[in-house]
Structures are given as structure tokens and as C-alpha cells.
Amino acid sequence: MKRKAVWIAVAYFTAMAIAITFPGIRPFNTIQPLIFGIPFVFAWVLSWVAGSVVIFFILYRTYQK
């Protein structure tokens, strides 16, 4: 289970690095539409950061035992 959790984390953070850097975020770099009152580009980055919190929690619970 620990090895699987680490691979999931590696895959997520690799996808995150691609999705929020230059080629990944460029199509979403617009002010409209607004999501919860913030521009879509900020919501895009915030969603990846919120997902990383979930991944870190899963890793913490896996290695706590």
C-alpha cells in the first residue's frame, strides 16, 4: 500500500507540474469565466493546490502506521 501511495503522489505531482506551468496553463489564461468570484486561471491553480493537500494527507495516513 505504501508503494502504491507513493506512485500515486508522484503521478499527481508530475501532472500538476505540467498543468500549472507555461504550456499547460496558457489555454486557461483568461479573466472570464469567473469561478466563485475569482478568474479561471486562479481557480485552476487553486484546485491543483487543494488536490495536493489531499495527496499529502493520504501519504501521511499511509506512513503513520
N, C-alpha and C positions, 0 to 999 in steps of 0.2 A: 504494500500500500504506500509506503514512503517513497519508493522509487517512482511509482505512478504519479504521485502528487508533485514530485519534483519535475517530471516531464511535462505535466500539465502547466506548471508555473513557467517553465522555460518556453513552451509554445505560446503561452499568453503574452509574456513579456516581449518575445520576438515579434508577434503580431502587433503589439502595442507600439513598439519602436517603429515599425513600418507605417502604421496607421496614423501616427501623430507627427511624423517628420515631413519634409518637403513634398515628396511625390504623393504621399498618402493623404495629406490634409488639403492640398491645393484645390481639388474639386469642391470642397466644402467651405472654402474661404469666402463666405458671403454674410452680409448682415441679416438678410431675410432668408429663411423664416426665423422667427423667434421661438424658442422653446423655454417655457417657464420664465419668459421675460429676458432671456439672455440670447445673444446671437448663436446661431447653429454651430459655428466653429468652436466657441467656448463650451457649449453643451457636449460636443464631440469629444473634446479633451477631458472634460469633467467625467464623462461616462467611462472613459478608459481608466482614469484615476480611481473612480469608485469601484470598478472591476478589480483593480489591483489590490484594493483593501480586502475584497472578498478572497482573492487568491492568497494573500498573506495570512488571512485568518485560517484558511484551510491548511496551509503549511504549518501554522502554529499548532492547530489542533492535532495534526498528524504527528508532529515531533514532540508533543507534550508528554506522550505516554512513555 
